Amino acid sequence: MDAKSFRKAGHFPSLLSSFLYFDVSFMIWVLCGALALFITKDFGLSDTQKAAMVAIPILGGSIFRIPMGILADRIGSKKAGLIGMSLTLIPLVWGWLGGGSLLEMQMIGFLLGFAGASFAVSLSLASRWYPPQYQGLAMGIAGAGNSGTALATFFGPQIAEAYGWHSVFGFALIPLVAVMIAYTLMAKDAPGRPAPKPLKSYLGVFKYPDTWWFSIFYAITFGGFVGFANYASIFFYDVYGDNVHSGGLTKIQVGYLVTITVIAGSFFRPLGGWIADKIGGMRLLLVLYSVIAASAFAIATMPDSFVVMLIYTSIMMACLGMGNGSVFQIIPQRFSGEIGVITGIVGAAGGLGGYLLPTYVLGPLKQSTGSQVAGFLVVGSIVLLTTLVFYAVTRSWKKTWAKTESGVQF
């Protein structure tokens, strides 16, 4: 790829704004997961309650993504993004000055979903500026805002240890306000943005089978990424923490492991988009799903060494991140006119997958069996089944829309 031609093909300040908006929003969205060890200790939660608490923000993000995607299509991604960031201020201030009860924290967590809804806005802002041959890379760069998770897991536990976990919400206001200013100055809606349509026209995409297939496939990749990212601190501390045996990992050390794991998923997302541009998203996703399934089964062996476990989880998260980029290499070329709403719908499905993973798989199975093994055996089996379904579905796709008019591979 010619970097110069890529820069000329779109509007780099808007692409950068898209990344920054998604990055700071993602950091805020996963704060409950990053602070899970501190918050759950204060409230004395069971394994299932812990999983549910870190999953509530994911559910909120899943619900808010569809209206935010429609809003981006109707009034433009720039205005929608500023609205989203303004709404995100509410749970941060509340978490900083309040959050003294479990119910309050659950409500704060749900409102953090406004930050998670940034996905539908930031990716539509980036996508509309770039032609089909650069969709994978552009969407991958914007989507690399997943790296905000690493900021939360790295700095969150350290700030919580020094000043208390409530203060982390207050500190998060600083980068959010800074990004709001930068976004206001740099972001610009693409000139070719489609004219606003009636609401029923946007929701008409639900009638297409491809909408549902994309939603299922993204529920695995993004759902797996965000679900495990939020649950990872609980997982690592449960298996290797100093609460298990003498000489185990401290909460801050667990934060470092989670950060490494999350970085693998975040920074491999653009690579997934770039490779998908070269060889086709279908072909790449088939390989990635297979590796994700194998990684989940490897995690289920529960190696004694946390270093070995870190390798397994990092490989899984890297493939999940690349899978996210691959799915969104295909989507804009199938639904170019409804990119905001389709991004919201598919993103909502991804968020729903991230909510279900800890709430109905990992947390309950840990509580019922006393081990993390069963959860990852189930995850590996689900992804393996998805791999077979994906192969069958894409065989049909290749017959109907294997290539766009510009010759870009799917």
Order of alpha helices (4+ residues) and beta strands (2+ residues): alpha-alpha-alpha-alpha-alpha-alpha-alpha-alpha-alpha-alpha-alpha-alpha-alpha-alpha-alpha-alpha-alpha-alpha-alpha-alpha-alpha
